[in-house]
């Protein structure tokens, strides 16, 4: 299903689902946590997949644009990503000292988002919230 949706997205861009892109998509489908492109590349290499580092970095923006993954945090000036889930939206608290990520869901925030969109006559599709600060271990 994901592969077909991504293939259709690529067709709108006049691109093809190459073997490398398919392998990258498959690897991301298996990842259950946040990842960065370099980590993804290393995982592919460990599995013997022939995907170049450049292919990984070129495919990530396509996967973001297609809605398959989203950028969820920027730590030390490099991005981390996660798969988009229709049913399991959550937001993030990120410790700026140790980089710990705490995922949370707030029905109140979801309701507030909907109310703000309605008030502004804006059709919200999704949102991403990051709260930067210090975790319990690192805080003063």
Secondary structure, DSSP 4 states (H G I P E B T S, - for coil): -HHHHHHHHHHHTT----HHHHHHHHHHHH--S-B-HHHHHHHHHHTT----HHHHHHHHHHHHHHTSEEEEEEETTEEEEEE--SS---EEEEETTT--EEEE--HHHHHHHHHHHHHTT--------EEEE--TTT--
